């Protein structure tokens, strides 16, 4: 299901993206965030090793959150000849700078961060989606609250202004805006996403490490609305175990 590429317009994209949340020591990792800061954020050479390992396992895309150590590692990889498909996340406090950076890096896609999307400030969102398009990238949105925000997007004036939608999805509903993720909620989310009719990238698929890759990906492959998946990786060994499982499931 996640082998190969998908096509959007006249561009092709890998179905598997290397996520970068561990690289920035994101808070959802709890006590491990401090370890990730020491081992990854403070040592971009280790991020480079994971990028190269993932690439050699067949993962040619990266969902890039553009903190300086991560950008440095990606540029090192590019300098060494690793041709990465970049899907960039534009941060709320750095919108202009991030769009400029991603344009310089020839990012195929730029996604407005969930903190922007989930405000449902349609004027701000539409303005920046247009700027992204003007920079020859495909525009998209990220959400932290797939139920609440997707319902609003379906009735919003920006519905026709973006092409890609990234949302958290895992079989326990962790880091989603729901208390209990049962069959009724799963069906409701599926209907919302299908009605949205966008290219869908799943994130937080391992629920910040709570789920094993085998259990997480077995569930994802039951969903018929996911086009691509971004998976954060914290070591070379983790890359090998996770991506081989994803491709073998």
URUR-V122977 format. One record per residue. N is the residue number from 1. RES is the residue in one letter. SS is DSSP state (a for helix, b for strand, c for the rest). Layout:
N RES SS
N RES SS
//
This chain:
1 X c
2 X c
3 X c
4 X c
5 X b
6 X b
7 X b
8 X b
9 X c
10 X c
11 X b
12 X b
13 X b
14 X b
15 X c
16 X b
17 X b
18 X b
19 X b
20 X c
21 X c
22 X a
23 X a
24 X a
25 X c
26 X c
27 X a
28 X a
29 X a
30 X c
31 X c
32 X a
33 X a
34 X a
35 X a
36 X a
37 X a
38 X a
39 X a
40 X a
41 X a
42 X c
43 X c
44 X a
45 X a
46 X a
47 X a
48 X a
49 X a
50 X a
51 X a
52 X a
53 X a
54 X a
55 X a
56 X a
57 X c
58 X c
59 X c
60 X c
61 X b
62 X b
63 X b
64 X b
65 X b
66 X c
67 X c
68 X a
69 X a
70 X a
71 X a
72 X a
73 X a
74 X a
75 X a
76 X a
77 X a
78 X a
79 X a
80 X c
81 X c
82 X c
83 X c
84 X c
85 X b
86 X b
87 X b
88 X b
89 X b
90 X b
91 X c
92 X c
93 X c
94 X c
95 X a
96 X a
97 X a
98 X a
99 X a
100 X a
101 X a
102 X a
103 X a
104 X a
105 X c
106 X c
107 X c
108 X c
109 X b
110 X b
111 X b
112 X b
113 X c
114 X a
115 X a
116 X a
117 X a
118 X c
119 X c
120 X c
121 X c
122 X a
123 X a
124 X a
125 X a
126 X a
127 X a
128 X a
129 X a
130 X a
131 X a
132 X a
133 X a
134 X a
135 X c
136 X c
137 X c
138 X b
139 X b
140 X b
141 X b
142 X b
143 X b
144 X c
145 X c
146 X a
147 X a
148 X a
149 X a
150 X a
151 X a
152 X a
153 X a
154 X c
155 X c
156 X c
157 X c
158 X c
159 X c
160 X c
161 X c
162 X c
163 X c
164 X b
165 X b
166 X b
167 X b
168 X b
169 X c
170 X c
171 X c
172 X c
173 X c
174 X c
175 X c
176 X c
177 X c
178 X c
179 X c
180 X c
181 X c
182 X c
183 X a
184 X a
185 X a
186 X a
187 X a
188 X a
189 X a
190 X a
191 X a
192 X a
193 X a
194 X a
195 X a
196 X a
197 X c
198 X c
199 X b
200 X b
201 X b
202 X b
203 X b
204 X c
205 X c
206 X c
207 X c
208 X c
209 X c
210 X c
211 X c
212 X c
213 X a
214 X a
215 X a
216 X a
217 X a
218 X a
219 X a
220 X a
221 X c
222 X c
223 X c
224 X c
225 X c
226 X c
227 X c
228 X b
229 X b
230 X b
231 X b
232 X b
233 X c
234 X c
235 X c
236 X a
237 X a
238 X a
239 X a
240 X a
241 X a
242 X a
243 X a
244 X a
245 X a
246 X a
247 X a
248 X a
249 X c
//
